Amino acid sequence: MIWTIVSGLIVGILLGFVMQRTRFCLTGGFRDMYVQKNNNMFYALLIAITIQAIGLIALTGFGVLTIDNGTFPLIGTIIGAFLFGIGIVLAGGCATGTWYRAGEGLIGSWIALAMYALFAAMTKNGLLKPVMESMNSKTVGNADMVSTTGIPFTVLVLILTAVTLYFVVKTLRKPKKQRASLPQKFTGARHFFFERRFHPFTAAVLIGIIALITWPISYSTGRESGLGITTPSSNLVMFITSGDVNYLDFGVFLILGIFVGSYIAARGSREFKWRLPDKVTIRNSVLGGALMGFGAACAGGCTIGNGLVATAAMSWQGWISLPFMIFGTWFMSYFLYVKPMKQAIETPVQSN
């Protein structure tokens, strides 16, 4: 148990620190693909997936771990991922983003996080479990892309690597836009760790490495999986309500570490501040968190579990859920951002 606690907290602290300092936000990235026609964060996600996938070739090749993608429910994955995408826009952050923003002092993120964890637990273990089971009992298929396509894992990773490199090189060759910079507050190591701005691709490399090392560390504790947020969040609620220590695994301490790492980063950069939301934000946080928890439980994962980890393991569940998360994000972004902007432009200015 000591190793489970220590290892989970260390990995979580690293992840929370890196995500807070680099502002690695998939919700904003997916939204910007539609609203601003900016794909940089999506390409960053591809980098993180690719690094992890390449590492999995080595880890499985040396027998450190084995990957069993199992089966997945097609309908549940599609509907759950779409609802999750809607939820993260309302909540202002995905599962990991909500955890690390809570560490910055955002009360709205605390509300969304509580609803996310609660509804994940309700869907996996409580009142909503029959709904999930009814949905997920239909169209269950083999999730392993290798066995279903006959294409070796290495070849699939090579294809992914080639696609990722194409988009990365294409993006880096574009002229860089000059950005206004704020006066430097810190010097030396504190400036580097707590103030310097990092390119999304740099953040993606770091997150990809953290995601990769999570696999063998998690296996060493008896949890045969990589990064995950939804099930650990559900398990945390189950432990709090039942007191059953069997729910306390590597994943639970991982998510607690994300919060701690983000808090350290926010304190060090002087970005921590308790911020009270308005009524609309509270409403959206409640609804968004609930949709996140229910959707991720039905889909078998969030932007991390499905979008980052299952994709690297070449699981159909990951690669099918990812676009539907994005579609859900775009759907809600239209009503929250695009439609109001169009109405503002089309509404004539009245002069006195």
Disulfide bonds with the S-S distance in Angstrom:
none
